[in-house]
Amino acid sequence: MITDVPGVRVGHWTDHEARTGCTAVLFPEGTIASGEVRGGAPATREFELLEPHRLMQRLDAVMMSGGSAFGLAAADGAMRWLERQGVGFPTRVGPVPIVVGAALFDLAVGDAKVRPGAEAGFAACDAARAGAIETGRVGAGAGATVNTWRGPENQRAAGLGTATVRHGNLVVSTLVALNALGDVDVPHGEQGESEAMAAFEHAVGVGFGNTTLGVVATNAALDKAGCLVVAQGGHDGLARALFPPHTRADGDAIVAAATGEVAASADVVRALAVLAVESAVRRAGALR
């Protein structure tokens, strides 16, 4: 689980009836992060500060949420919760929490009028714990689906998936909220590819909204440029398991965070991130 990285905590807020929710990933002091969006329809908050040339050298939390762009309000609750803990970037008037938000489109599967807001984000942070975490149809994955490209009657429930890969003392873990236009492990070969492209062509014409979100955490000591390399590897893992990834209807976004405990090459961490995200996507897509 992503909490295999020491200091990382995860909490959920879920409305099972409305099929939406949010998931808070909290990081220890000193965590450095970057990220990348490859989907064409992102719903994000504060993602630009993750770019390596920006001033900010810390990340306190990532808030993944349902509710499409409405759900970005959940990050307000994370800000309030972290401020009460005295956590954030130090300024002369007090700490300012650094919270990155990313949302997926789940409005069409439950009650579109119910979206995670500040109270939900606060509750998710308050519930955050180390150790075993709940996955599947909870938090940001409560209303997640896959196989939407074949029409609403064929879409399947997905959710949150997590996986860890180790190499000696190095730990690379991920938490993925799988909500994709396409599907997991689409058959290859001439017939499979022909059927896949026919489904994709139909989906493009209809104009669905989706998005897969992911957080990769590692105990490696990396700078922001190295974290960006790891986030890019996370997207590679997504593409290994999912077809089609990164469409203009998806807002696919991955944040990579390093807690700085183990010396490691960014290229090695990236390779492990590919494997971890690929595994997490398949687990999230195997829900029935």
N, C-alpha and C positions, 0 to 999 in steps of 0.2 A: 504494500500500500504506500501511497505517497507519504504517509506518516512514518515510513521506515527511515526517512531522513530526519536525524535528530533535531528537535526544535520546531518541526512543522506540525501545525494543528489544523484540523478540519471540522467544520460544523455546518449543519443544514437547517434551513427552514422550508417546510413543505406544506402545500395545500393539496392534499390528495384528491379532493372532490373537484377542484378547479384545474387540476393537473398542471401545476406550476410550482416554482420554488426558487431558492437561491442557495448557493454554497460558498462559504467563506474559507479561504486558505490563508492562514496566518503564519508569518515567518519570524524567526528569531532575529534579534538585533544583529546588524552587520550584514544582512543578506543583500546581495547585489543581483540585479536582474536586467534582462532585456526581453524583447519579444518581436513577433512579426505577424502581420495580417496578410493572408494570401487570398482570402475570399473577396468577392466583389461587392458585398453588401454588409459591411461590418457595423456593429453597434458596440462602441467602445467608449471608455472614459479614461483619460490620462495616459493613453497608450503612447503618445508622443514622447513623454518624459523617459520612456524606456530606451530611446535611441541612444547609441553609444556617445554621441557628441553632446548630449544634454548634460546639464549640471548635476542632476540628481544621481546619487550613488547608493541609494537604498530603496528597498521595497518592504512595506509593512504587511500588505495584504493584497490578495486578488479576490474580487467578488465576481463569481460567475452566476448568472441569473437567467431565468426565463422571462417572458413578458416582452420580448423584443426590446426596442429602445426605451419603452416605459420602464423596464426592469433595471435600467441603469441607476434608478433612484435608490436601489438597495445599497449602493456604495455610500450613500449619505449616512446610513445607519452604521456602517463599518467605521466611517470617519468619527462619528460620535462615540462609538464604543472604544476605539483606540485612544481617542483624546482623554477619555475618563481613566484609561490605564497609564496616561502620561507617555504614550508612545508616539513618535513622529520625528520629523525633521526639526531640529532645534532652531528656533527664532527668538528674537528678543522679547516677544510677547507670548512665548510658549510653543510647544511642539505642534507641528502640522503633520498629521498622518499621511503617509503616501500609499494610496489605495488605487489600484488599477481595476477597472470594471470592464466586463464583456458580457453581452447578452445574446441569447439565441431566440429564434422565433418559434413559440409554442402556442400562439394565440388561437390557432385553428383546431386544437385538439381538446381543449377544455372550455373553461369560461373565459372568454376574451376580455371580460371586464375586470378580472382579478389578475393583478400583476404584483410581483414583489416590490415593496417600497422600503422606505427607511426603517420602519419597525421590523420588517422581515430581515433586513440586513443586520440590524442590531441583534436580533434573536439568533441568527446564524453564527455570529461572532461569539455570542454568549454561550452557545452550545459547542464551540470548538474545543476539541480534545486531541491529544496524542493517542497513539495506539490504534486499535481496530476502528475502522470507520464503516458506516453503512454505504453501500453502493446500489446501483440499479435505479429504480424509479423514485428517487428522492432528490431533494434540493433542486439544483439546476437541471437535473435529468428527469424530473417528475413528468414533464410533458414531451420529452424527446422522442423522436421517431426516426426510422430509416425507411428506405424504399418508397419515398414519396413520389419519385419520378414515374412510378407505374400507376399512379392515381390514388386518391384517398382510400378506396376500397382495398388496396393492396399494401398500404403502409403498415409497418410493424412498430411496436413499442421498442424503444431503445432506452438509454439512460446513462448513468455514470459508470465508467469503468476505470480500474486502476491496475497498475503493474509496477514491479520493481525489477531492475537488472543490477547485478553486482559484479565488480571486478576487483578482487582483493578487498581493500578497505573502501573502495570507491562505490558509492550508492547513487543510482539514478532512478528516480521514481516519477510516475506521472498519474494525473487524474484527468480524465477526458469526459466531457459531456457531449455525447454523440447524438447529433440531430441533423442528419444528412439528407440531402436531396437524393443521392444515390443509395447504394447498398454495400454491404461488406462481402468481400470475396466473390465478386461477380465472375462467372465462369469465363475463361479465356477460350481461344479457338474461334474459328470463323463464325460458327453459329451463335455462340455466346456473345461475341462482340457485336454481331449484327443485331441481336435482340436488345443488347444494352444500348446501342446507338439509337434504335427506334424508340426506346423508352426515354432516352435523354432528349431526343428531338421533340417528343410530346411534352415533356416537362418544361422545356424552354418556352414552348408556345403558351403553356398555361400560366407560367410565372409564379412558381411556388417560392416561399420564404423558408429558410432553414438555418444552418450554421452549426459547426462543430467547434467547441472550445476546449482548450487544454492547458494545464499547468505542468511543467516539468521541473522537478526539484532535485537538487544534487548537493552532496556534501563537499563537492570540489571547490577549490579556490580559483575562481575565474573573475576576470574583469567584465565590464559590460559588453565589450566586443566578443569575448568568448561566450558569454551568455546568448548573444545574438546567433552565433554559430550553432549553439545547442538548440535554440528555438527553431532554426531552419531544419535541423535534423528531426525535430518533432514533427514538422510538416511533412518531411519525407516518410516518416513512419505512418502518418495518416494516409498518405498516397499509396503506400504498400498494401494497406488493408481495405481501402475504400475507393469505389469508383462511381461517379467521377468526383474527385476532390476539387475544392477551390473554384467552384463555379461562380458566376456573377450573381447567382441567387443565394449563395452561402456567404457568411461573414467569418469564415474559418480564421481563428486567432489562437496563437500559442504564446504563453509567457514562460521563460526559462529563468529559474532563480537558483543562485549558488550561495550556500551558507558558509563556505570558506574554510573547511576543516581539513581537507585532504588535497595535497598537491596533485594535479592531474592535467593532462593535455586537453585542450578544448576539442580536438579532433576525436580523442577517445571518448569523451563525454558525449559528443554528438552521435557517435556510432551507437553508444548504449541507449541514447534517447530515441533513435530510430526504432530499436527493438522494443523498448518499453511502450512507446506510443502505439506501435503496431499491435502489440499484445492487448493493451487497454482498449483499443477500438474494437478488436474482435470480441473481447469479453462483453463490452457494452452492447454490441450488435447481436449477441447470442441470447439475449433475454427473450423469454416467451411468455 
